[in-house]
């Protein structure tokens, strides 16, 4: 708004006008010097204009510092990209009161367009370049560490998996480099699983071989006897016919026994703990009276065991039957509690087990009584039943007969 400035203030403005021009060239900011009434007395072509209507100027005339941020409305086309000093769309206005003897003698009114971010980055291009190099180098370092600690062990484990799947037993060994503890734990768990699966596969293959062998002998005998009876044409005397018929009945009985024991073994290996408990006395009460020997409880008959009475009876029945078949006249059973476990012992006064056979007694189908109808699966069933109940059984040295030690959890 046009206004008339006080001549004294106008003279002061005229003296300071050159200084304001130099300051504007140096700072790229616009300067206006206003008298106590808000009239421009120096600065650009707005001398004689009244800025009293401008909010920040009004606050400065009242003695307070004031500033505003306003959108620019350019009267020219946008500057080119390289003219970054004018590339922003806002302008900062600052009004600073000039006080003299406690009164506002004038106002310095300044305005400037802030630097564009592109210009700032260009001015700091050295630091920006160093930061970009540092970020790139850090990224490459992280990538190398990732490849070393994660990717390479994973690819090695994948390659090892393919070799194991192809049947390479040499592949079941630890990796050369694990990278991280988690990868080492994963690799160890995987290889442990592969070894257990391989052992299970070997066990199944061995078991299948034994089964086929055990079934083949009686089947061959039955087939041979039946063919002789068929082809005799009535010329075979009664004693021979009876002998071959008895052989067929005996071998058929052996096959029936083998099938039953196989079913018992399969049931024992797939048994899930029922949570039931029993005692030695309760389990022995389920056994039929065996006239071949005497079973005596030495100690711990009332200690609770983490196994059902039926399953413990099966375990004891197999051990007692083995003792009787090897000449024992007395079996002694006892138990002793040790923390959360119970140690049972089953002793007999029989002939014992020879040193050559001690390491093989738990092998499926191993028996020294094959001619007498032994299947060699009794101790295998015992071992599977105890394993299903977190138990173990071992053959230990004894002065006389055989001594088995069984370890089971407390009920």
Secondary structure, 3 states (H helix, E strand, C coil): CECCCCHHHHHHHHHHHHHHHHHHHHHCCEEEEECCCCEEEECHHHCCEECCCCHHHHHHHCCCCEEEEEECCCCCCCCCCCCHHHCCCEEEEEEEEEEECCEEEEEEEEEECCCCHHHHHHHCHHHHHHHHHHHHHHHHHHHHHHHHHHHHHHHHHHHHHHHHHCCCHHHCCCCCCCCCHHHHHHHHHHHHHHHHHHHHHHHHHHHHHHHHHHHHHHHHHHHHHHHHHHHCCCCCCHHHHHHHHHHHHHHHHHHHHHHHHHHHHHHHHCCCCCCCCECHHHHHHCCCCCCCCEEEEEECCCCCECCCHHHHHHHHHHHHHHHHHCCCCEEEEEEEEECCEEEEEEEECCCCCCCCCHHHCCCCCCCCCCCCCCCCCHHHHHHHHHHHCCCEEEEECCCCCCEEEEEEEEC
